[in-house]
């Protein structure tokens, strides 16, 4: 059995999120939450909420024991890019890419 939580269209680049996800993969949920609480990255707050949500889904929807939960999968995929224009000198315009990502966290019970 496994439970998952996902956040789509998060306004942060998936490269930044993947750094945080690599830290918590295959760790117990309680330990992962403690790590995320003290990680000074912008993505850690989003991932913290996502891990807590996945643990709550496991407990409430699948009656799993929260003390045995660990993060079995965690990945971030690229979402659509918002394209904006920045005015530059002599009438030129530079493209600004505001990237988004789809983040998914899957928790499972240790046997």
C-alpha positions as CSV (number, residue, x, y, z in Angstrom):
1,X,0.0,0.0,0.0
2,X,1.1,3.5,-0.7
3,X,-0.4,7.0,-0.5
4,X,0.6,10.0,-2.4
5,X,0.2,13.8,-2.5
6,X,1.0,16.1,-5.4
7,X,1.2,19.8,-6.0
8,X,0.7,20.9,-9.6
9,X,1.8,24.2,-11.1
10,X,4.0,25.2,-8.2
11,X,5.7,28.5,-9.1
12,X,9.2,27.3,-8.6
13,X,11.7,25.7,-11.0
14,X,11.8,21.9,-10.8
15,X,15.6,22.0,-10.6
16,X,15.3,23.8,-7.2
17,X,12.8,21.3,-6.0
18,X,14.8,18.2,-7.0
19,X,17.7,19.3,-4.7
20,X,15.3,19.2,-1.7
21,X,13.6,16.0,-2.8
22,X,17.0,14.2,-3.1
23,X,17.7,14.9,0.6
24,X,14.6,13.2,1.9
25,X,14.2,10.2,-0.4
26,X,14.0,6.8,1.4
27,X,13.8,8.4,4.8
28,X,11.1,7.9,7.5
29,X,8.4,10.6,7.4
30,X,9.2,12.0,10.8
31,X,12.9,12.3,10.0
32,X,12.1,13.9,6.6
33,X,9.8,16.5,8.2
34,X,12.6,17.4,10.7
35,X,15.1,17.7,7.9
36,X,12.8,19.9,5.8
37,X,12.0,22.1,8.8
38,X,15.7,23.1,9.0
39,X,16.6,23.2,5.3
40,X,17.2,26.8,4.1
41,X,15.7,26.4,0.6
42,X,12.6,28.0,-0.9
43,X,11.3,24.6,-2.0
44,X,11.5,23.0,1.5
45,X,8.4,24.7,2.7
46,X,6.3,23.4,-0.2
47,X,7.8,19.9,0.2
48,X,7.2,19.9,3.9
49,X,3.5,20.6,3.4
50,X,3.4,17.9,0.7
51,X,5.0,15.2,2.9
52,X,2.7,16.1,5.8
53,X,-0.3,15.8,3.4
54,X,0.9,12.4,2.0
55,X,1.3,11.1,5.6
56,X,-2.2,12.4,6.5
57,X,-3.6,10.7,3.3
58,X,-1.9,7.4,4.3
59,X,-3.3,7.6,7.9
60,X,-6.9,8.7,7.0
61,X,-7.6,7.0,3.7
62,X,-5.6,3.8,4.0
63,X,-5.4,3.3,7.8
64,X,-1.6,3.0,7.7
65,X,0.6,3.3,10.8
66,X,2.3,6.7,10.7
67,X,5.4,5.6,12.7
68,X,6.2,3.0,9.9
69,X,5.8,5.4,7.0
70,X,8.8,6.3,4.8
71,X,9.1,8.3,1.5
72,X,9.3,5.7,-1.2
73,X,9.1,8.1,-4.2
74,X,9.6,11.8,-4.6
75,X,9.9,13.5,-7.9
76,X,9.4,16.9,-9.6
77,X,8.5,17.3,-13.2
78,X,8.6,20.5,-15.3
79,X,5.3,22.3,-15.7
80,X,4.3,24.9,-18.2
81,X,6.6,28.0,-18.4
82,X,5.0,31.5,-18.1
83,X,6.7,33.7,-20.7
84,X,7.1,37.4,-19.8
85,X,8.9,40.3,-21.5
86,X,11.5,42.6,-19.9
87,X,12.0,45.9,-21.7
88,X,15.7,46.6,-22.6
89,X,17.7,49.4,-24.2
90,X,16.9,50.7,-27.7
91,X,13.5,49.1,-28.0
92,X,14.6,45.6,-27.5
93,X,12.8,43.1,-25.3
94,X,14.3,40.1,-23.4
95,X,12.3,37.0,-22.6
96,X,11.8,36.1,-18.9
97,X,10.8,32.5,-18.2
98,X,8.9,31.9,-15.0
99,X,9.1,28.2,-14.6
100,X,6.6,26.0,-12.8
101,X,6.8,22.4,-11.6
102,X,4.6,19.4,-10.7
103,X,5.8,17.9,-7.4
104,X,4.7,14.4,-6.2
105,X,5.5,12.6,-2.9
106,X,4.6,8.9,-2.4
107,X,4.8,7.4,1.1
108,X,4.7,3.6,1.9
109,X,4.7,1.5,5.0
110,X,7.9,-0.4,6.0
111,X,7.3,-4.1,6.4
